[in-house]
Amino acid sequence: MKVVVRTVQHESALEAVPKTSTREIFNLLCKSLGIQETWYFGLMYYGPDNEEIWVDQSKKAKYGDYSYEHNEDILTKHKLLPERVTKQHAMNMSDWHTNIINMWKKHNRLDKEEAMLEYLKLVQNLEMYGVTYFHIKNRKGTDVILGVTALGLNIYKEDDRLNPTIAFPWSEIKNLKFKDKKFMIRPSDKSAKDFIIFTQSGRMSKQKYYSEKTLRQEAEQREIEYKKQIQLMKEEMEKNQQNLLEAQKTIHKLQQQLEELQRSKEELELQKNELHVMMERLEQSKNLEAAERQKLEEEIRAKHEEVLRIQEEVERRDAEAKRLQEEQLEEASRREEEQRQKQLEEHELEALPEGADTSLPELKQVNEQLKEQLKSLQSKLETTRHQEEETNFDKIHRINLLEGRDKYKTLADIRRGNTVRRVELFENM
């Protein structure tokens, strides 16, 4: 069957066999478009300090620059802010709209694509971004929450889904299997024992298994792609080394040609001087005997032929030297163009995935103007906050801000220590 996917920018047509699942079609489409990061989980919590910025960036990305004539009714027709956010602050809806419009206007220099990128950077920095949660128990029967992410498995306390307490990267997990409510995870570290978790139902175990299996496969795929990139880099380095050797050989050959050319020119000049001397002798030797004069004329003819031969050799070597120089210039130009094209491709690809290892991504850096606006908004909202309306999430989020914490710092902290220690921590919760 034919599958056609239309976007704003282009249309993609794919061939798929009947009964192909939506997931398989999605993966096929991502592969054809070169998309490597394919998972999506939605959002569950975001602090009020981010809400206005997101609304501003989303409207900028969708509608472009703010215009009173075309955009005034957008804010009134659409529900932009959750009721939870508006109740927490001593601001009416008009105040919220004014703040959003002011920030929207400040970003008029951004095009839609840049606004979308800034929006995505903000979203990816959220603690709950890309996390699927499951209620589980450990061997002791303690209720905890398991978070399945693209980076691995996180363990959370029931009252805090923003800050995990234990984390297992995918590189530390060898195998997953389940039977009804019982779920077993086998670490890669042979010295670490398997740890068991219990779900609320067999259906949840199945859902959790396939969620983890999918993310594990995607992590492995990223690792494969990463290794391919490393191999390509090695091949490129070997190719560059070979090109360098060939260039050095060409330069050496050119130097030899130039040296031989110089020697030939010196020889030609010497022979010309000798011929000139012989011609002068001939001019001055009118009184010589006929035999002597004939001998001198023969020597002059031989010298003249020698001069012509050397001159042809000089011209030949001169042409060869010029040819080598032109080849070297063309090769240098070709390599420069290849490097330029490679840099363009690398720029378009931006940042390639690091693979499913123990390393962590860095916090996505938004532009300085947006960062300053976010700080200003946080200060303003702090003065209008109704503390009694705060949820548990809001309190945890506010503490994280005060302590300067972000999700990658938290993950780096809780990944310390070996797998054995972290399995024991989980078992003893």
Summary of the structure (lengths in Angstrom):
residues: 429
radius of gyration: 37.8
end to end distance: 52.0
largest distance: 132.9
contacts: 1120
relative contact order: 0.12
helix: 62%
strand: 12%
